[in-house]
């Protein structure tokens, strides 16, 4: 690509070059016109002297040029300490309007708080031009890059599993039903079954980054009907603690790398600090956690509610983890079997899995999986799923290594890292009341 990005302009002082970008601002005063151009990396000032005959055509173009139009300018970059914007200015000899914007924008792209989030989402392509929103996905992309990098360094194989499936029984979550020629199909709630099929095939370590679908009518600040999941599975583990250990290593690696690249930007724009954990994540059993929360914070719930983590318990577990361990993460283990999937391995009838809480919100459910064929059949029958998951049970009929894994919701992880809502943390949000753009 031949485009010169504005972040690299210091390499082009006193050189004749061509620049392209959006027109963010125009100051049209008596003797001079100032344009601020923006690309995906930075901004630059373009200065046009009105008194010069050779600039007459450019001056006329700028006189009627709407903001947010895309232009191409040819000229010379000059150092000028009087220019507030980076101490450089671009002196053009030619200006071409590549794409002219409408005169008025439907939302205020420079003040994200000037309108409600749903109005902004109606014009998401404009909303993302705001620096606050734009940088979310540069940071998110880097986060996924380094999570992937960690897995590749550990010899994982990336797979791509189908998103239309023939059964709807992986978990208790509602599924989206679609017409598939002469029969029904369902949008996948997760790649769980296929990750395990890969393990059964002999791939020791696999992962996928892909959309998943949940037909849950949840209108909250952290739920969506379609989101991006970072799923992985690996074989020859000794217990679910191996899974927790690996997730901990993955997150520390990725957060460290993201902090090195974007830590200062995150502080400046989002007022948050990317905290790289320096110690092991604390681990606590679900029942013990509720006892601690009652003792420390007088948080009491019914015995029935103690079978799972309430929203308030998640928040308080973060407070406890920070106070006791100076940790933004905490693993919660020993959930009852009726709250876990049938394919979780059990030891003394306790599922061998966990939830990981980050900044007061669950970001992962992980576990050692049940790999023994007869045990799986028994646990599927117990849940009333044995007929629905026959195809899945076949994966384990011919031998399968012990294995486990987890999934991290990329959008939710981004939301918590930057202090956003889920609607802001997703490039295009999908919820019960939103199917456009």
C-alpha positions as CSV (number, residue, x, y, z in Angstrom):
1,X,0.0,0.0,0.0
2,X,1.2,3.5,-0.9
3,X,-0.7,5.5,1.7
4,X,1.4,7.5,4.1
5,X,-0.1,7.2,7.5
6,X,-0.2,10.4,9.6
7,X,1.6,8.7,12.5
8,X,4.7,8.4,10.3
9,X,4.7,12.0,9.1
10,X,7.9,13.0,11.0
11,X,9.8,10.9,8.4
12,X,8.6,13.2,5.6
13,X,9.6,16.7,6.7
14,X,10.4,18.9,3.6
15,X,9.3,16.2,1.2
16,X,6.6,16.4,-1.4
17,X,4.0,13.7,-0.6
18,X,0.4,12.8,-1.0
19,X,-1.9,12.5,2.0
20,X,-5.5,11.2,2.3
21,X,-8.0,11.4,5.2
22,X,-11.2,12.7,6.6
23,X,-11.7,16.4,7.1
24,X,-12.3,16.8,10.8
25,X,-12.3,20.5,11.1
26,X,-12.1,23.7,9.0
27,X,-11.1,27.2,10.1
28,X,-11.7,29.7,7.4
29,X,-10.3,33.1,8.4
30,X,-9.5,36.2,6.4
31,X,-6.1,35.3,4.9
32,X,-5.8,31.5,5.4
33,X,-7.7,28.3,5.6
34,X,-6.8,25.6,8.1
35,X,-8.0,22.0,7.6
36,X,-7.5,19.2,10.2
37,X,-7.3,15.9,8.4
38,X,-7.6,12.6,10.3
39,X,-6.7,9.0,9.4
40,X,-6.7,5.9,11.5
41,X,-3.4,6.8,13.1
42,X,-3.3,10.5,13.8
43,X,-4.1,14.1,12.6
44,X,-2.4,16.8,10.6
45,X,-3.0,20.4,9.9
46,X,-3.3,21.5,6.2
47,X,-2.6,25.3,5.6
48,X,-3.8,27.1,2.5
49,X,-2.8,30.7,1.9
50,X,-5.8,32.5,0.3
51,X,-3.7,35.3,-1.2
52,X,-1.8,33.0,-3.6
53,X,-3.2,32.8,-7.1
54,X,-2.2,29.2,-7.4
55,X,-4.4,28.3,-4.4
56,X,-7.6,29.9,-5.8
57,X,-9.1,26.5,-6.9
58,X,-8.4,24.9,-3.5
59,X,-9.8,27.9,-1.6
60,X,-13.1,27.6,-3.5
61,X,-13.3,23.8,-2.8
62,X,-12.8,24.4,0.9
63,X,-15.4,27.2,1.0
64,X,-18.1,24.6,0.3
65,X,-16.5,21.5,1.7
66,X,-18.6,19.6,4.3
67,X,-16.8,18.2,7.4
68,X,-16.1,14.5,7.3
69,X,-15.6,14.5,3.6
70,X,-12.6,12.4,2.4
71,X,-9.9,14.3,0.6
72,X,-6.5,13.8,-1.1
73,X,-3.9,16.5,-0.9
74,X,-0.5,16.8,-2.6
75,X,2.1,19.1,-1.3
76,X,5.0,19.5,1.2
77,X,5.2,18.8,4.9
78,X,6.9,21.5,6.9
79,X,8.1,21.8,10.5
80,X,6.5,24.8,12.3
81,X,6.8,25.2,16.0
82,X,3.9,27.6,16.0
83,X,1.5,24.9,14.9
84,X,-0.1,23.4,18.0
85,X,-1.0,20.2,16.3
86,X,2.3,18.2,16.4
87,X,4.5,21.2,15.3
88,X,4.1,20.4,11.6
89,X,1.9,21.6,8.8
90,X,1.1,20.4,5.3
91,X,1.3,23.0,2.5
92,X,-0.8,21.7,-0.4
93,X,-0.5,22.4,-4.1
94,X,-3.4,20.3,-5.0
95,X,-6.6,19.2,-3.2
96,X,-9.1,16.6,-4.5
97,X,-12.4,15.7,-2.9
98,X,-12.5,11.9,-3.0
99,X,-15.9,11.5,-1.2
100,X,-18.1,14.4,-0.2
101,X,-20.0,14.0,3.1
102,X,-23.6,15.2,3.6
103,X,-23.7,18.7,5.0
104,X,-25.2,17.7,8.4
105,X,-24.3,14.5,10.4
106,X,-27.2,12.7,12.2
107,X,-25.1,12.4,15.4
108,X,-22.4,14.4,17.1
109,X,-19.3,12.3,16.4
110,X,-17.0,14.5,18.6
111,X,-19.1,14.2,21.7
112,X,-20.2,10.6,22.3
113,X,-22.3,11.7,25.3
114,X,-24.4,14.1,23.2
115,X,-26.9,11.4,22.4
116,X,-28.1,8.1,23.8
117,X,-26.2,4.9,23.0
118,X,-29.0,3.4,20.9
119,X,-29.1,6.5,18.7
120,X,-25.4,6.3,18.3
121,X,-25.7,2.6,17.3
122,X,-28.1,3.5,14.6
123,X,-25.2,5.3,12.9
124,X,-22.4,3.0,14.2
125,X,-20.2,3.7,11.2
126,X,-20.2,7.4,12.2
127,X,-20.1,6.7,15.9
128,X,-16.8,4.8,15.4
129,X,-15.1,7.9,14.1
130,X,-15.0,9.2,17.6
131,X,-11.6,8.6,19.1
132,X,-13.1,7.0,22.2
133,X,-14.9,4.4,20.2
134,X,-12.4,4.0,17.4
135,X,-9.6,2.9,19.7
136,X,-11.7,0.2,21.4
137,X,-11.3,-2.1,18.5
138,X,-7.6,-1.4,18.0
139,X,-7.1,-2.4,21.6
140,X,-9.4,-5.4,21.3
141,X,-7.6,-6.5,18.1
142,X,-4.3,-6.4,19.9
143,X,-5.7,-8.3,22.8
144,X,-6.9,-11.2,20.5
145,X,-3.6,-11.0,18.6
146,X,-1.6,-11.7,21.8
147,X,-4.0,-14.4,23.1
148,X,-3.6,-16.1,19.7
149,X,0.2,-15.6,19.9
150,X,0.4,-17.3,23.3
151,X,-1.5,-20.3,21.9
152,X,0.6,-20.6,18.8
153,X,3.7,-20.5,21.0
154,X,2.2,-23.4,22.9
155,X,1.6,-25.4,19.7
156,X,-2.2,-25.0,19.5
157,X,-4.0,-25.6,16.2
158,X,-6.6,-23.1,15.2
159,X,-9.8,-24.7,13.9
160,X,-13.0,-23.4,12.4
161,X,-16.2,-25.2,13.4
162,X,-19.7,-25.0,11.9
163,X,-22.1,-22.3,13.2
164,X,-25.2,-24.2,11.9
165,X,-25.8,-27.4,13.8
166,X,-28.4,-30.1,13.8
167,X,-29.1,-30.3,17.5
168,X,-29.9,-27.7,20.2
169,X,-28.9,-29.4,23.3
170,X,-25.4,-28.3,24.4
171,X,-26.6,-26.4,27.4
172,X,-29.6,-24.7,29.0
173,X,-29.2,-21.6,26.9
174,X,-31.9,-20.9,24.4
175,X,-31.0,-21.3,20.7
176,X,-31.9,-19.6,17.5
177,X,-33.8,-21.9,15.1
178,X,-33.3,-21.5,11.4
179,X,-34.8,-23.2,8.3
180,X,-32.3,-25.5,6.7
181,X,-33.8,-26.7,3.4
182,X,-36.4,-29.3,4.5
183,X,-35.5,-29.4,8.2
184,X,-34.5,-27.4,11.2
185,X,-31.1,-26.2,12.2
186,X,-29.8,-24.1,15.0
187,X,-27.1,-21.4,15.4
188,X,-24.3,-22.7,17.6
189,X,-24.2,-21.7,21.2
190,X,-20.5,-22.6,21.3
191,X,-18.0,-24.8,19.5
192,X,-17.8,-27.0,22.6
193,X,-18.7,-30.3,20.9
194,X,-16.4,-29.7,18.0
195,X,-13.5,-28.7,20.1
196,X,-13.9,-32.1,21.9
197,X,-14.3,-33.9,18.6
198,X,-10.9,-32.4,17.6
199,X,-9.4,-33.8,20.8
200,X,-10.9,-37.2,20.0
201,X,-9.3,-36.9,16.6
202,X,-5.9,-36.7,18.1
203,X,-5.3,-32.9,18.1
204,X,-3.9,-32.3,21.6
205,X,-4.4,-28.5,21.6
206,X,-7.1,-26.6,19.6
207,X,-8.7,-23.2,19.7
208,X,-11.2,-21.0,17.8
209,X,-12.1,-17.4,17.7
210,X,-15.6,-17.1,16.3
211,X,-19.2,-15.9,16.9
212,X,-21.6,-17.7,19.1
213,X,-25.3,-17.2,19.5
214,X,-27.6,-17.1,22.6
215,X,-31.3,-16.6,22.2
216,X,-31.7,-15.1,25.7
217,X,-34.0,-12.2,26.1
218,X,-31.5,-10.4,28.4
219,X,-31.4,-6.6,28.3
220,X,-28.4,-5.9,30.5
221,X,-25.2,-4.0,30.2
222,X,-23.2,-7.2,29.7
223,X,-25.3,-9.6,27.6
224,X,-25.7,-10.0,23.8
225,X,-27.4,-12.4,21.5
226,X,-24.3,-12.8,19.3
227,X,-20.8,-12.3,20.6
228,X,-17.2,-13.4,19.8
229,X,-15.9,-16.3,21.9
230,X,-12.2,-17.3,22.4
231,X,-12.5,-21.0,22.9
232,X,-9.7,-23.5,23.6
233,X,-9.4,-27.2,24.6
234,X,-6.3,-29.2,25.4
235,X,-5.6,-32.9,26.2
236,X,-3.7,-35.0,28.7
237,X,-4.5,-32.9,31.7
238,X,-4.4,-34.2,35.2
239,X,-7.2,-32.1,36.6
240,X,-9.2,-28.9,36.1
241,X,-6.5,-27.1,38.0
242,X,-4.3,-27.5,34.9
243,X,-7.0,-25.6,32.9
244,X,-7.1,-22.8,35.5
245,X,-3.3,-22.6,35.5
246,X,-3.2,-22.3,31.7
247,X,-5.9,-19.6,31.5
248,X,-4.0,-17.6,34.1
249,X,-0.8,-17.8,32.1
250,X,-2.7,-16.8,28.9
251,X,-4.3,-13.7,30.5
252,X,-1.2,-12.5,32.1
253,X,0.7,-12.8,28.8
254,X,-1.9,-11.0,26.8
255,X,-2.5,-8.2,29.4
256,X,1.2,-7.6,29.7
257,X,1.6,-7.2,25.9
258,X,-1.5,-5.0,25.5
259,X,-0.4,-2.8,28.4
260,X,3.0,-2.3,26.8
261,X,1.4,-1.1,23.6
262,X,-1.7,0.7,24.8
263,X,-1.4,1.2,28.5
264,X,-0.9,5.0,28.3
265,X,-3.7,5.4,25.8
266,X,-6.1,3.4,28.0
267,X,-5.3,5.7,30.9
268,X,-5.7,8.9,28.8
269,X,-8.9,8.0,26.9
270,X,-10.8,5.5,29.2
271,X,-9.4,6.5,32.6
272,X,-8.5,2.9,33.4
273,X,-5.3,1.0,34.1
274,X,-4.5,-2.3,32.5
275,X,-3.3,-4.2,35.6
276,X,-1.0,-7.1,34.8
277,X,-1.3,-9.7,37.6
278,X,1.9,-10.4,39.5
279,X,0.7,-13.3,41.6
280,X,-1.5,-16.4,41.2
281,X,-5.2,-15.8,40.9
282,X,-7.0,-16.7,44.2
283,X,-9.2,-19.8,44.1
284,X,-12.2,-20.4,46.3
285,X,-15.1,-22.9,46.5
286,X,-18.6,-21.5,45.9
287,X,-19.9,-22.4,49.3
288,X,-16.8,-20.9,51.0
289,X,-17.2,-17.7,49.0
290,X,-20.8,-17.2,50.2
291,X,-19.7,-17.7,53.8
292,X,-16.9,-15.1,53.3
293,X,-19.3,-12.6,51.7
294,X,-21.8,-13.0,54.6
295,X,-19.1,-12.7,57.2
296,X,-17.3,-9.6,55.5
297,X,-20.2,-7.8,53.9
298,X,-23.3,-9.2,55.5
299,X,-24.4,-10.5,52.1
300,X,-27.1,-13.1,52.7
301,X,-29.0,-15.1,50.1
302,X,-31.3,-18.1,50.2
303,X,-29.8,-21.7,50.2
304,X,-31.2,-22.1,46.7
305,X,-29.4,-19.0,45.4
306,X,-26.2,-20.4,46.8
307,X,-26.2,-23.0,44.0
308,X,-24.8,-20.4,41.6
309,X,-23.2,-17.0,41.6
310,X,-25.6,-14.1,41.8
311,X,-24.7,-10.8,40.1
312,X,-24.1,-9.2,43.4
313,X,-22.0,-12.1,44.6
314,X,-19.8,-11.6,41.5
315,X,-19.3,-8.0,42.4
316,X,-18.5,-8.7,46.0
317,X,-16.1,-11.5,45.1
318,X,-14.1,-8.9,43.2
319,X,-14.1,-6.6,46.3
320,X,-13.0,-9.6,48.4
321,X,-10.3,-10.6,45.9
322,X,-8.9,-7.1,45.9
323,X,-8.9,-6.6,49.6
324,X,-7.5,-10.0,50.5
325,X,-5.3,-10.8,47.5
326,X,-4.9,-7.6,45.6
327,X,-6.2,-9.5,42.6
328,X,-8.7,-8.4,39.9
329,X,-9.3,-12.0,39.2
330,X,-10.7,-14.9,41.3
331,X,-11.5,-18.5,40.4
332,X,-14.7,-19.9,41.9
333,X,-15.0,-23.7,42.0
334,X,-17.2,-26.5,43.2
335,X,-20.5,-25.6,41.7
336,X,-23.4,-28.2,42.1
337,X,-23.9,-30.5,39.2
338,X,-27.3,-29.1,38.3
339,X,-25.7,-25.8,37.4
340,X,-23.0,-27.3,35.1
341,X,-23.1,-29.0,31.7
342,X,-23.5,-32.8,31.5
343,X,-20.1,-33.1,29.9
344,X,-18.2,-31.7,32.9
345,X,-16.2,-34.4,34.7
346,X,-17.3,-35.1,38.3
347,X,-15.3,-36.1,41.3
348,X,-17.4,-37.3,44.3
349,X,-20.3,-35.9,42.4
350,X,-18.8,-32.4,42.2
351,X,-18.2,-30.9,38.7
352,X,-14.5,-30.4,38.1
353,X,-14.8,-26.9,36.8
354,X,-14.8,-23.2,37.6
355,X,-16.0,-19.7,36.8
356,X,-13.4,-16.9,36.5
357,X,-14.5,-13.5,37.8
358,X,-12.7,-10.4,36.5
359,X,-13.5,-7.0,37.9
360,X,-16.7,-8.3,39.4
361,X,-18.1,-10.1,36.3
362,X,-17.8,-13.7,35.1
363,X,-15.7,-14.0,31.9
364,X,-15.1,-17.7,31.8
365,X,-16.6,-21.1,32.6
366,X,-14.0,-23.8,32.3
367,X,-13.7,-27.4,33.3
368,X,-12.1,-30.8,32.9
369,X,-14.4,-32.7,30.5
370,X,-15.7,-36.1,31.0
371,X,-14.0,-38.3,28.4
372,X,-15.2,-41.7,29.4
373,X,-18.0,-43.0,27.1
374,X,-20.1,-44.8,29.7
375,X,-19.9,-41.9,32.2
376,X,-20.9,-39.4,29.5
377,X,-23.9,-41.5,28.5
378,X,-25.0,-41.7,32.2
379,X,-24.6,-37.9,32.7
380,X,-26.5,-37.1,29.5
381,X,-29.4,-39.4,30.5
382,X,-29.5,-37.7,33.9
383,X,-30.0,-34.3,32.1
384,X,-32.5,-35.9,29.7
385,X,-30.2,-35.3,26.7
386,X,-29.0,-38.7,25.7
387,X,-31.1,-38.9,22.5
388,X,-30.3,-35.3,21.5
389,X,-26.5,-35.7,21.8
390,X,-26.1,-39.1,20.3
391,X,-23.8,-37.7,17.6
392,X,-21.6,-36.1,20.3
393,X,-21.4,-39.2,22.4
394,X,-20.0,-41.1,19.4
395,X,-16.8,-38.9,19.6
396,X,-15.9,-40.8,22.8
397,X,-16.8,-44.4,21.8
398,X,-13.4,-45.2,20.3
399,X,-11.1,-43.7,22.9
400,X,-10.4,-40.1,23.9
401,X,-7.7,-38.5,26.0
402,X,-8.5,-36.7,29.3
403,X,-8.9,-33.0,28.4
404,X,-10.4,-29.7,29.4
405,X,-10.8,-26.1,28.3
406,X,-12.6,-22.8,28.6
407,X,-14.0,-19.9,26.6
408,X,-13.5,-16.2,27.1
409,X,-16.1,-13.7,25.7
410,X,-13.9,-11.2,23.9
411,X,-16.5,-8.4,24.0
412,X,-17.1,-8.8,27.7
413,X,-13.4,-9.0,28.4
414,X,-12.9,-5.7,26.4
415,X,-15.8,-4.1,28.2
416,X,-14.3,-4.8,31.7
417,X,-10.8,-3.9,30.7
418,X,-11.8,-0.5,29.4
419,X,-14.8,0.2,31.7
420,X,-17.5,0.1,29.0
421,X,-21.0,-1.3,28.5
422,X,-21.4,-4.3,26.2
423,X,-23.0,-2.2,23.5
424,X,-19.9,0.0,23.3
425,X,-17.5,-3.0,23.5
426,X,-18.9,-4.7,20.4
427,X,-18.2,-3.5,16.9
428,X,-21.8,-4.1,16.0
429,X,-24.1,-5.0,18.9
430,X,-26.7,-7.7,18.7
431,X,-29.4,-7.8,21.4
432,X,-33.1,-8.7,21.7
433,X,-34.1,-5.4,20.3
434,X,-31.3,-4.7,17.8
435,X,-30.7,-6.4,14.5
436,X,-29.4,-3.3,12.5
437,X,-27.2,-2.0,11.1
